[in-house]
Structures are given as structure tokens and as C-alpha cells.
Amino acid sequence: MTRRWQGLGQGRAGRWLRRRTVEPLLRFHRDERGDMVEYVLVIAAIALPLMFLFERLVEVLADYFSMIAFYVSWPFL
């Protein structure tokens, strides 16, 4: 346990808070085994859906641009 988290609380609630929140985060930060599982999960859970969303948004913008270009090209409007 690092020194800065020792002042979090010495009572029952402070120990519970440290055990439930701070200690797992410190263990995760100290994990230097070279496992890339966490990074792969973050990429799979966040980055890939965002890539598909951006691809869909580009398609929508392209359709909108083509619609505006079509309306502007009419000579009698």
C-alpha cells in the first residue's frame, strides 16, 4: 500500500473503500507481465465500434452532399 492512500480512512469504511477501489487499481497499474489483453479489450470494445460509426457517418454526409448538389443543379429553383 502506498503512503498517499494510507490517509484515506482508518475506520471500517476506509478499509472497505481501499479494498474495493484503490487496491485493485494499484494492482492493475503494477501489472508488468506484458499482457496486452486489457489493451485488446479496450480496442475491441471502444475503437472498433467507433470506426464503424465514423464509416456510417461519412456515408450519411456523402449522401447529404449529393442531395444538396442535385438540388443546386436544377436551373429553375
PyMOL Python script that loads the backbone (N, CA, C, O; Angstrom):
from pymol import cmd

cmd.read_pdbstr("""\
ATOM      1  N   MET A   1       0.853  -1.172   0.000  1.00  0.00           N
ATOM      2  CA  MET A   1       0.000   0.000   0.000  1.00  0.00           C
ATOM      3  C   MET A   1       0.897   1.233   0.000  1.00  0.00           C
ATOM      4  O   MET A   1       1.839   1.315   0.789  1.00  0.00           O
ATOM      5  N   THR A   2       0.622   2.160  -0.849  1.00  0.00           N
ATOM      6  CA  THR A   2       1.449   3.361  -0.906  1.00  0.00           C
ATOM      7  C   THR A   2       1.056   4.326   0.194  1.00  0.00           C
ATOM      8  O   THR A   2      -0.032   4.239   0.763  1.00  0.00           O
ATOM      9  N   ARG A   3       1.947   5.231   0.478  1.00  0.00           N
ATOM     10  CA  ARG A   3       1.733   6.180   1.575  1.00  0.00           C
ATOM     11  C   ARG A   3       0.572   7.121   1.329  1.00  0.00           C
ATOM     12  O   ARG A   3      -0.159   7.464   2.258  1.00  0.00           O
ATOM     13  N   ARG A   4       0.399   7.538   0.098  1.00  0.00           N
ATOM     14  CA  ARG A   4      -0.624   8.555  -0.157  1.00  0.00           C
ATOM     15  C   ARG A   4      -2.032   8.033   0.070  1.00  0.00           C
ATOM     16  O   ARG A   4      -2.941   8.826   0.318  1.00  0.00           O
ATOM     17  N   TRP A   5      -2.243   6.717  -0.007  1.00  0.00           N
ATOM     18  CA  TRP A   5      -3.577   6.173   0.204  1.00  0.00           C
ATOM     19  C   TRP A   5      -3.814   5.742   1.645  1.00  0.00           C
ATOM     20  O   TRP A   5      -4.915   5.307   1.986  1.00  0.00           O
ATOM     21  N   GLN A   6      -2.810   5.855   2.485  1.00  0.00           N
ATOM     22  CA  GLN A   6      -2.988   5.448   3.876  1.00  0.00           C
ATOM     23  C   GLN A   6      -3.878   6.427   4.633  1.00  0.00           C
ATOM     24  O   GLN A   6      -4.500   6.044   5.624  1.00  0.00           O
ATOM     25  N   GLY A   7      -3.951   7.674   4.193  1.00  0.00           N
ATOM     26  CA  GLY A   7      -4.787   8.650   4.868  1.00  0.00           C
ATOM     27  C   GLY A   7      -6.232   8.621   4.414  1.00  0.00           C
ATOM     28  O   GLY A   7      -7.009   9.506   4.772  1.00  0.00           O
ATOM     29  N   LEU A   8      -6.605   7.621   3.633  1.00  0.00           N
ATOM     30  CA  LEU A   8      -7.952   7.551   3.093  1.00  0.00           C
ATOM     31  C   LEU A   8      -8.997   7.286   4.170  1.00  0.00           C
ATOM     32  O   LEU A   8     -10.168   7.625   3.995  1.00  0.00           O
ATOM     33  N   GLY A   9      -8.598   6.706   5.240  1.00  0.00           N
ATOM     34  CA  GLY A   9      -9.523   6.412   6.323  1.00  0.00           C
ATOM     35  C   GLY A   9      -9.045   5.183   7.063  1.00  0.00           C
ATOM     36  O   GLY A   9      -8.708   4.172   6.446  1.00  0.00           O
ATOM     37  N   GLN A  10      -9.015   5.262   8.357  1.00  0.00           N
ATOM     38  CA  GLN A  10      -8.524   4.138   9.130  1.00  0.00           C
ATOM     39  C   GLN A  10      -9.659   3.285   9.676  1.00  0.00           C
ATOM     40  O   GLN A  10      -9.414   2.210  10.222  1.00  0.00           O
ATOM     41  N   GLY A  11     -10.876   3.741   9.539  1.00  0.00           N
ATOM     42  CA  GLY A  11     -12.011   3.002  10.070  1.00  0.00           C
ATOM     43  C   GLY A  11     -12.450   1.895   9.134  1.00  0.00           C
ATOM     44  O   GLY A  11     -11.787   1.569   8.150  1.00  0.00           O
ATOM     45  N   ARG A  12     -13.588   1.335   9.481  1.00  0.00           N
ATOM     46  CA  ARG A  12     -14.125   0.226   8.697  1.00  0.00           C
ATOM     47  C   ARG A  12     -14.480   0.651   7.273  1.00  0.00           C
ATOM     48  O   ARG A  12     -14.220  -0.078   6.315  1.00  0.00           O
ATOM     49  N   ALA A  13     -15.070   1.826   7.146  1.00  0.00           N
ATOM     50  CA  ALA A  13     -15.455   2.316   5.810  1.00  0.00           C
ATOM     51  C   ALA A  13     -14.230   2.615   4.959  1.00  0.00           C
ATOM     52  O   ALA A  13     -14.233   2.345   3.758  1.00  0.00           O
ATOM     53  N   GLY A  14     -13.188   3.166   5.562  1.00  0.00           N
ATOM     54  CA  GLY A  14     -11.972   3.460   4.808  1.00  0.00           C
ATOM     55  C   GLY A  14     -11.292   2.198   4.313  1.00  0.00           C
ATOM     56  O   GLY A  14     -10.805   2.156   3.184  1.00  0.00           O
ATOM     57  N   ARG A  15     -11.254   1.148   5.164  1.00  0.00           N
ATOM     58  CA  ARG A  15     -10.659  -0.116   4.742  1.00  0.00           C
ATOM     59  C   ARG A  15     -11.476  -0.740   3.616  1.00  0.00           C
ATOM     60  O   ARG A  15     -10.924  -1.278   2.656  1.00  0.00           O
ATOM     61  N   TRP A  16     -12.796  -0.660   3.747  1.00  0.00           N
ATOM     62  CA  TRP A  16     -13.648  -1.209   2.693  1.00  0.00           C
ATOM     63  C   TRP A  16     -13.441  -0.467   1.376  1.00  0.00           C
ATOM     64  O   TRP A  16     -13.370  -1.084   0.313  1.00  0.00           O
ATOM     65  N   LEU A  17     -13.342   0.875   1.452  1.00  0.00           N
ATOM     66  CA  LEU A  17     -13.138   1.676   0.251  1.00  0.00           C
ATOM     67  C   LEU A  17     -11.796   1.353  -0.400  1.00  0.00           C
ATOM     68  O   LEU A  17     -11.708   1.227  -1.622  1.00  0.00           O
ATOM     69  N   ARG A  18     -10.759   1.220   0.412  1.00  0.00           N
ATOM     70  CA  ARG A  18      -9.447   0.869  -0.129  1.00  0.00           C
ATOM     71  C   ARG A  18      -9.478  -0.504  -0.775  1.00  0.00           C
ATOM     72  O   ARG A  18      -8.938  -0.695  -1.865  1.00  0.00           O
ATOM     73  N   ARG A  19     -10.104  -1.456  -0.110  1.00  0.00           N
ATOM     74  CA  ARG A  19     -10.134  -2.817  -0.622  1.00  0.00           C
ATOM     75  C   ARG A  19     -10.931  -2.910  -1.925  1.00  0.00           C
ATOM     76  O   ARG A  19     -10.567  -3.680  -2.815  1.00  0.00           O
ATOM     77  N   ARG A  20     -12.002  -2.143  -2.047  1.00  0.00           N
ATOM     78  CA  ARG A  20     -12.878  -2.239  -3.208  1.00  0.00           C
ATOM     79  C   ARG A  20     -12.431  -1.390  -4.394  1.00  0.00           C
ATOM     80  O   ARG A  20     -12.715  -1.738  -5.541  1.00  0.00           O
ATOM     81  N   THR A  21     -11.734  -0.281  -4.137  1.00  0.00           N
ATOM     82  CA  THR A  21     -11.441   0.630  -5.247  1.00  0.00           C
ATOM     83  C   THR A  21      -9.956   0.847  -5.471  1.00  0.00           C
ATOM     84  O   THR A  21      -9.465   0.661  -6.584  1.00  0.00           O
ATOM     85  N   VAL A  22      -9.244   1.233  -4.443  1.00  0.00           N
ATOM     86  CA  VAL A  22      -7.874   1.686  -4.630  1.00  0.00           C
ATOM     87  C   VAL A  22      -6.926   0.524  -4.876  1.00  0.00           C
ATOM     88  O   VAL A  22      -6.106   0.582  -5.793  1.00  0.00           O
ATOM     89  N   GLU A  23      -7.020  -0.516  -4.085  1.00  0.00           N
ATOM     90  CA  GLU A  23      -6.075  -1.621  -4.217  1.00  0.00           C
ATOM     91  C   GLU A  23      -6.154  -2.328  -5.570  1.00  0.00           C
ATOM     92  O   GLU A  23      -5.103  -2.645  -6.126  1.00  0.00           O
ATOM     93  N   PRO A  24      -7.344  -2.597  -6.138  1.00  0.00           N
ATOM     94  CA  PRO A  24      -7.367  -3.197  -7.486  1.00  0.00           C
ATOM     95  C   PRO A  24      -6.751  -2.283  -8.546  1.00  0.00           C
ATOM     96  O   PRO A  24      -6.096  -2.757  -9.475  1.00  0.00           O
ATOM     97  N   LEU A  25      -6.959  -0.990  -8.404  1.00  0.00           N
ATOM     98  CA  LEU A  25      -6.350  -0.067  -9.371  1.00  0.00           C
ATOM     99  C   LEU A  25      -4.835  -0.080  -9.264  1.00  0.00           C
ATOM    100  O   LEU A  25      -4.135  -0.049 -10.277  1.00  0.00           O
ATOM    101  N   LEU A  26      -4.327  -0.124  -8.034  1.00  0.00           N
ATOM    102  CA  LEU A  26      -2.873  -0.183  -7.859  1.00  0.00           C
ATOM    103  C   LEU A  26      -2.321  -1.505  -8.368  1.00  0.00           C
ATOM    104  O   LEU A  26      -1.241  -1.530  -8.958  1.00  0.00           O
ATOM    105  N   ARG A  27      -3.035  -2.599  -8.156  1.00  0.00           N
ATOM    106  CA  ARG A  27      -2.580  -3.886  -8.689  1.00  0.00           C
ATOM    107  C   ARG A  27      -2.576  -3.864 -10.207  1.00  0.00           C
ATOM    108  O   ARG A  27      -1.656  -4.392 -10.832  1.00  0.00           O
ATOM    109  N   PHE A  28      -3.581  -3.267 -10.800  1.00  0.00           N
ATOM    110  CA  PHE A  28      -3.637  -3.173 -12.265  1.00  0.00           C
ATOM    111  C   PHE A  28      -2.483  -2.326 -12.795  1.00  0.00           C
ATOM    112  O   PHE A  28      -1.905  -2.640 -13.836  1.00  0.00           O
ATOM    113  N   HIS A  29      -2.148  -1.251 -12.076  1.00  0.00           N
ATOM    114  CA  HIS A  29      -1.059  -0.381 -12.512  1.00  0.00           C
ATOM    115  C   HIS A  29       0.295  -1.072 -12.370  1.00  0.00           C
ATOM    116  O   HIS A  29       1.187  -0.841 -13.187  1.00  0.00           O
ATOM    117  N   ARG A  30       0.467  -1.909 -11.355  1.00  0.00           N
ATOM    118  CA  ARG A  30       1.751  -2.581 -11.135  1.00  0.00           C
ATOM    119  C   ARG A  30       1.933  -3.799 -12.018  1.00  0.00           C
ATOM    120  O   ARG A  30       3.032  -4.350 -12.073  1.00  0.00           O
ATOM    121  N   ASP A  31       0.895  -4.238 -12.710  1.00  0.00           N
ATOM    122  CA  ASP A  31       0.975  -5.443 -13.536  1.00  0.00           C
ATOM    123  C   ASP A  31       1.872  -5.172 -14.734  1.00  0.00           C
ATOM    124  O   ASP A  31       1.483  -4.456 -15.656  1.00  0.00           O
ATOM    125  N   GLU A  32       3.067  -5.741 -14.723  1.00  0.00           N
ATOM    126  CA  GLU A  32       4.027  -5.516 -15.804  1.00  0.00           C
ATOM    127  C   GLU A  32       4.447  -6.827 -16.442  1.00  0.00           C
ATOM    128  O   GLU A  32       5.607  -6.990 -16.818  1.00  0.00           O
ATOM    129  N   ARG A  33       3.526  -7.754 -16.566  1.00  0.00           N
ATOM    130  CA  ARG A  33       3.851  -9.051 -17.158  1.00  0.00           C
ATOM    131  C   ARG A  33       3.893  -8.996 -18.673  1.00  0.00           C
ATOM    132  O   ARG A  33       4.305  -9.965 -19.310  1.00  0.00           O
ATOM    133  N   GLY A  34       3.482  -7.905 -19.256  1.00  0.00           N
ATOM    134  CA  GLY A  34       3.482  -7.786 -20.706  1.00  0.00           C
ATOM    135  C   GLY A  34       2.191  -8.238 -21.347  1.00  0.00           C
ATOM    136  O   GLY A  34       2.122  -8.362 -22.570  1.00  0.00           O
ATOM    137  N   ASP A  35       1.171  -8.485 -20.558  1.00  0.00           N
ATOM    138  CA  ASP A  35      -0.102  -8.913 -21.132  1.00  0.00           C
ATOM    139  C   ASP A  35      -0.757  -7.742 -21.851  1.00  0.00           C
ATOM    140  O   ASP A  35      -0.830  -6.632 -21.324  1.00  0.00           O
ATOM    141  N   MET A  36      -1.218  -8.004 -23.030  1.00  0.00           N
ATOM    142  CA  MET A  36      -1.873  -6.970 -23.822  1.00  0.00           C
ATOM    143  C   MET A  36      -3.387  -7.177 -23.874  1.00  0.00           C
ATOM    144  O   MET A  36      -4.077  -6.557 -24.682  1.00  0.00           O
ATOM    145  N   VAL A  37      -3.893  -8.048 -23.012  1.00  0.00           N
ATOM    146  CA  VAL A  37      -5.317  -8.382 -23.062  1.00  0.00           C
ATOM    147  C   VAL A  37      -6.171  -7.156 -22.799  1.00  0.00           C
ATOM    148  O   VAL A  37      -7.179  -6.947 -23.475  1.00  0.00           O
ATOM    149  N   GLU A  38      -5.781  -6.337 -21.819  1.00  0.00           N
ATOM    150  CA  GLU A  38      -6.588  -5.173 -21.492  1.00  0.00           C
ATOM    151  C   GLU A  38      -6.646  -4.201 -22.662  1.00  0.00           C
ATOM    152  O   GLU A  38      -7.701  -3.646 -22.967  1.00  0.00           O
ATOM    153  N   TYR A  39      -5.511  -4.000 -23.311  1.00  0.00           N
ATOM    154  CA  TYR A  39      -5.498  -3.080 -24.441  1.00  0.00           C
ATOM    155  C   TYR A  39      -6.307  -3.617 -25.615  1.00  0.00           C
ATOM    156  O   TYR A  39      -6.988  -2.857 -26.303  1.00  0.00           O
ATOM    157  N   VAL A  40      -6.235  -4.906 -25.841  1.00  0.00           N
ATOM    158  CA  VAL A  40      -7.022  -5.503 -26.920  1.00  0.00           C
ATOM    159  C   VAL A  40      -8.511  -5.376 -26.619  1.00  0.00           C
ATOM    160  O   VAL A  40      -9.305  -5.107 -27.521  1.00  0.00           O
ATOM    161  N   LEU A  41      -8.894  -5.566 -25.362  1.00  0.00           N
ATOM    162  CA  LEU A  41     -10.306  -5.428 -25.000  1.00  0.00           C
ATOM    163  C   LEU A  41     -10.784  -3.996 -25.158  1.00  0.00           C
ATOM    164  O   LEU A  41     -11.908  -3.764 -25.604  1.00  0.00           O
ATOM    165  N   VAL A  42      -9.945  -3.034 -24.800  1.00  0.00           N
ATOM    166  CA  VAL A  42     -10.330  -1.633 -24.967  1.00  0.00           C
ATOM    167  C   VAL A  42     -10.496  -1.312 -26.447  1.00  0.00           C
ATOM    168  O   VAL A  42     -11.452  -0.642 -26.837  1.00  0.00           O
ATOM    169  N   ILE A  43      -9.576  -1.784 -27.261  1.00  0.00           N
ATOM    170  CA  ILE A  43      -9.682  -1.534 -28.700  1.00  0.00           C
ATOM    171  C   ILE A  43     -10.927  -2.212 -29.266  1.00  0.00           C
ATOM    172  O   ILE A  43     -11.651  -1.628 -30.072  1.00  0.00           O
ATOM    173  N   ALA A  44     -11.166  -3.449 -28.837  1.00  0.00           N
ATOM    174  CA  ALA A  44     -12.322  -4.185 -29.364  1.00  0.00           C
ATOM    175  C   ALA A  44     -13.641  -3.589 -28.886  1.00  0.00           C
ATOM    176  O   ALA A  44     -14.629  -3.601 -29.620  1.00  0.00           O
ATOM    177  N   ALA A  45     -13.662  -3.069 -27.665  1.00  0.00           N
ATOM    178  CA  ALA A  45     -14.923  -2.576 -27.111  1.00  0.00           C
ATOM    179  C   ALA A  45     -15.222  -1.138 -27.486  1.00  0.00           C
ATOM    180  O   ALA A  45     -16.388  -0.747 -27.531  1.00  0.00           O
ATOM    181  N   ILE A  46     -14.194  -0.340 -27.756  1.00  0.00           N
ATOM    182  CA  ILE A  46     -14.412   1.082 -27.993  1.00  0.00           C
ATOM    183  C   ILE A  46     -14.004   1.488 -29.399  1.00  0.00           C
ATOM    184  O   ILE A  46     -14.799   2.095 -30.117  1.00  0.00           O
ATOM    185  N   ALA A  47     -12.794   1.171 -29.803  1.00  0.00           N
ATOM    186  CA  ALA A  47     -12.269   1.693 -31.065  1.00  0.00           C
ATOM    187  C   ALA A  47     -12.965   1.095 -32.288  1.00  0.00           C
ATOM    188  O   ALA A  47     -13.297   1.825 -33.222  1.00  0.00           O
ATOM    189  N   LEU A  48     -13.184  -0.193 -32.297  1.00  0.00           N
ATOM    190  CA  LEU A  48     -13.815  -0.801 -33.476  1.00  0.00           C
ATOM    191  C   LEU A  48     -15.246  -0.313 -33.702  1.00  0.00           C
ATOM    192  O   LEU A  48     -15.589   0.020 -34.836  1.00  0.00           O
ATOM    193  N   PRO A  49     -16.096  -0.256 -32.670  1.00  0.00           N
ATOM    194  CA  PRO A  49     -17.433   0.312 -32.920  1.00  0.00           C
ATOM    195  C   PRO A  49     -17.386   1.767 -33.378  1.00  0.00           C
ATOM    196  O   PRO A  49     -18.201   2.188 -34.199  1.00  0.00           O
ATOM    197  N   LEU A  50     -16.427   2.540 -32.845  1.00  0.00           N
ATOM    198  CA  LEU A  50     -16.313   3.925 -33.302  1.00  0.00           C
ATOM    199  C   LEU A  50     -15.886   3.999 -34.759  1.00  0.00           C
ATOM    200  O   LEU A  50     -16.346   4.874 -35.492  1.00  0.00           O
ATOM    201  N   MET A  51     -15.019   3.097 -35.187  1.00  0.00           N
ATOM    202  CA  MET A  51     -14.611   3.092 -36.596  1.00  0.00           C
ATOM    203  C   MET A  51     -15.810   2.813 -37.493  1.00  0.00           C
ATOM    204  O   MET A  51     -15.977   3.467 -38.523  1.00  0.00           O
ATOM    205  N   PHE A  52     -16.652   1.842 -37.110  1.00  0.00           N
ATOM    206  CA  PHE A  52     -17.846   1.549 -37.913  1.00  0.00           C
ATOM    207  C   PHE A  52     -18.831   2.717 -37.879  1.00  0.00           C
ATOM    208  O   PHE A  52     -19.482   3.004 -38.884  1.00  0.00           O
ATOM    209  N   LEU A  53     -18.944   3.386 -36.745  1.00  0.00           N
ATOM    210  CA  LEU A  53     -19.816   4.546 -36.648  1.00  0.00           C
ATOM    211  C   LEU A  53     -19.333   5.676 -37.545  1.00  0.00           C
ATOM    212  O   LEU A  53     -20.137   6.300 -38.239  1.00  0.00           O
ATOM    213  N   PHE A  54     -18.027   5.950 -37.542  1.00  0.00           N
ATOM    214  CA  PHE A  54     -17.486   7.002 -38.401  1.00  0.00           C
ATOM    215  C   PHE A  54     -17.674   6.661 -39.870  1.00  0.00           C
ATOM    216  O   PHE A  54     -17.949   7.540 -40.686  1.00  0.00           O
ATOM    217  N   GLU A  55     -17.526   5.387 -40.207  1.00  0.00           N
ATOM    218  CA  GLU A  55     -17.742   4.981 -41.604  1.00  0.00           C
ATOM    219  C   GLU A  55     -19.190   5.249 -42.018  1.00  0.00           C
ATOM    220  O   GLU A  55     -19.448   5.733 -43.120  1.00  0.00           O
ATOM    221  N   ARG A  56     -20.112   4.938 -41.145  1.00  0.00           N
ATOM    222  CA  ARG A  56     -21.534   5.187 -41.443  1.00  0.00           C
ATOM    223  C   ARG A  56     -21.830   6.680 -41.535  1.00  0.00           C
ATOM    224  O   ARG A  56     -22.595   7.109 -42.399  1.00  0.00           O
ATOM    225  N   LEU A  57     -21.232   7.471 -40.652  1.00  0.00           N
ATOM    226  CA  LEU A  57     -21.447   8.918 -40.701  1.00  0.00           C
ATOM    227  C   LEU A  57     -20.884   9.532 -41.980  1.00  0.00           C
ATOM    228  O   LEU A  57     -21.473  10.465 -42.525  1.00  0.00           O
ATOM    229  N   VAL A  58     -19.769   9.030 -42.458  1.00  0.00           N
ATOM    230  CA  VAL A  58     -19.220   9.521 -43.726  1.00  0.00           C
ATOM    231  C   VAL A  58     -20.166   9.191 -44.870  1.00  0.00           C
ATOM    232  O   VAL A  58     -20.349  10.001 -45.779  1.00  0.00           O
ATOM    233  N   GLU A  59     -20.764   8.013 -44.832  1.00  0.00           N
ATOM    234  CA  GLU A  59     -21.748   7.666 -45.865  1.00  0.00           C
ATOM    235  C   GLU A  59     -22.949   8.604 -45.818  1.00  0.00           C
ATOM    236  O   GLU A  59     -23.437   9.031 -46.865  1.00  0.00           O
ATOM    237  N   VAL A  60     -23.427   8.926 -44.636  1.00  0.00           N
ATOM    238  CA  VAL A  60     -24.569   9.838 -44.494  1.00  0.00           C
ATOM    239  C   VAL A  60     -24.203  11.225 -45.009  1.00  0.00           C
ATOM    240  O   VAL A  60     -24.993  11.855 -45.713  1.00  0.00           O
ATOM    241  N   LEU A  61     -23.014  11.703 -44.663  1.00  0.00           N
ATOM    242  CA  LEU A  61     -22.590  13.016 -45.156  1.00  0.00           C
ATOM    243  C   LEU A  61     -22.426  13.029 -46.669  1.00  0.00           C
ATOM    244  O   LEU A  61     -22.753  14.025 -47.315  1.00  0.00           O
ATOM    245  N   ALA A  62     -21.927  11.942 -47.242  1.00  0.00           N
ATOM    246  CA  ALA A  62     -21.792  11.866 -48.697  1.00  0.00           C
ATOM    247  C   ALA A  62     -23.158  11.898 -49.367  1.00  0.00           C
ATOM    248  O   ALA A  62     -23.334  12.562 -50.389  1.00  0.00           O
ATOM    249  N   ASP A  63     -24.126  11.184 -48.797  1.00  0.00           N
ATOM    250  CA  ASP A  63     -25.482  11.207 -49.354  1.00  0.00           C
ATOM    251  C   ASP A  63     -26.102  12.599 -49.239  1.00  0.00           C
ATOM    252  O   ASP A  63     -26.771  13.060 -50.163  1.00  0.00           O
ATOM    253  N   TYR A  64     -25.884  13.257 -48.126  1.00  0.00           N
ATOM    254  CA  TYR A  64     -26.412  14.599 -47.933  1.00  0.00           C
ATOM    255  C   TYR A  64     -25.775  15.568 -48.940  1.00  0.00           C
ATOM    256  O   TYR A  64     -26.470  16.401 -49.523  1.00  0.00           O
ATOM    257  N   PHE A  65     -24.476  15.462 -49.140  1.00  0.00           N
ATOM    258  CA  PHE A  65     -23.806  16.323 -50.108  1.00  0.00           C
ATOM    259  C   PHE A  65     -24.336  16.077 -51.520  1.00  0.00           C
ATOM    260  O   PHE A  65     -24.553  17.025 -52.274  1.00  0.00           O
ATOM    261  N   SER A  66     -24.544  14.822 -51.877  1.00  0.00           N
ATOM    262  CA  SER A  66     -25.050  14.536 -53.221  1.00  0.00           C
ATOM    263  C   SER A  66     -26.474  15.070 -53.385  1.00  0.00           C
ATOM    264  O   SER A  66     -26.843  15.522 -54.469  1.00  0.00           O
ATOM    265  N   MET A  67     -27.280  15.022 -52.311  1.00  0.00           N
ATOM    266  CA  MET A  67     -28.632  15.562 -52.372  1.00  0.00           C
ATOM    267  C   MET A  67     -28.593  17.075 -52.587  1.00  0.00           C
ATOM    268  O   MET A  67     -29.325  17.600 -53.426  1.00  0.00           O
ATOM    269  N   ILE A  68     -27.747  17.777 -51.836  1.00  0.00           N
ATOM    270  CA  ILE A  68     -27.629  19.230 -51.989  1.00  0.00           C
ATOM    271  C   ILE A  68     -27.099  19.585 -53.375  1.00  0.00           C
ATOM    272  O   ILE A  68     -27.582  20.532 -53.995  1.00  0.00           O
ATOM    273  N   ALA A  69     -26.117  18.841 -53.866  1.00  0.00           N
ATOM    274  CA  ALA A  69     -25.578  19.107 -55.209  1.00  0.00           C
ATOM    275  C   ALA A  69     -26.649  18.877 -56.271  1.00  0.00           C
ATOM    276  O   ALA A  69     -26.675  19.585 -57.277  1.00  0.00           O
ATOM    277  N   PHE A  70     -27.525  17.908 -56.069  1.00  0.00           N
ATOM    278  CA  PHE A  70     -28.595  17.662 -57.024  1.00  0.00           C
ATOM    279  C   PHE A  70     -29.587  18.820 -57.041  1.00  0.00           C
ATOM    280  O   PHE A  70     -29.998  19.269 -58.111  1.00  0.00           O
ATOM    281  N   TYR A  71     -29.974  19.305 -55.859  1.00  0.00           N
ATOM    282  CA  TYR A  71     -30.927  20.406 -55.807  1.00  0.00           C
ATOM    283  C   TYR A  71     -30.332  21.695 -56.368  1.00  0.00           C
ATOM    284  O   TYR A  71     -31.043  22.468 -57.011  1.00  0.00           O
ATOM    285  N   VAL A  72     -29.071  21.936 -56.143  1.00  0.00           N
ATOM    286  CA  VAL A  72     -28.436  23.159 -56.646  1.00  0.00           C
ATOM    287  C   VAL A  72     -28.314  23.117 -58.176  1.00  0.00           C
ATOM    288  O   VAL A  72     -28.334  24.155 -58.839  1.00  0.00           O
ATOM    289  N   SER A  73     -28.190  21.926 -58.713  1.00  0.00           N
ATOM    290  CA  SER A  73     -28.007  21.805 -60.162  1.00  0.00           C
ATOM    291  C   SER A  73     -29.277  22.059 -60.971  1.00  0.00           C
ATOM    292  O   SER A  73     -29.207  22.184 -62.194  1.00  0.00           O
ATOM    293  N   TRP A  74     -30.436  22.137 -60.316  1.00  0.00           N
ATOM    294  CA  TRP A  74     -31.646  22.399 -61.038  1.00  0.00           C
ATOM    295  C   TRP A  74     -31.659  23.869 -61.476  1.00  0.00           C
ATOM    296  O   TRP A  74     -31.448  24.755 -60.647  1.00  0.00           O
ATOM    297  N   PRO A  75     -31.896  24.134 -62.734  1.00  0.00           N
ATOM    298  CA  PRO A  75     -31.820  25.526 -63.206  1.00  0.00           C
ATOM    299  C   PRO A  75     -33.028  26.383 -62.810  1.00  0.00           C
ATOM    300  O   PRO A  75     -32.907  27.606 -62.745  1.00  0.00           O
ATOM    301  N   PHE A  76     -34.173  25.778 -62.548  1.00  0.00           N
ATOM    302  CA  PHE A  76     -35.377  26.583 -62.292  1.00  0.00           C
ATOM    303  C   PHE A  76     -35.664  26.792 -60.804  1.00  0.00           C
ATOM    304  O   PHE A  76     -36.740  27.287 -60.469  1.00  0.00           O
ATOM    305  N   LEU A  77     -34.769  26.445 -59.921  1.00  0.00           N
ATOM    306  CA  LEU A  77     -35.010  26.689 -58.496  1.00  0.00           C
ATOM    307  C   LEU A  77     -34.412  27.986 -58.056  1.00  0.00           C
ATOM    308  O   LEU A  77     -34.520  28.350 -56.885  1.00  0.00           O
TER     309      LEU A  77
END
""", "prot")
cmd.dss("prot")
cmd.show_as("cartoon", "prot")
cmd.util.cbc("prot")
cmd.orient("prot")
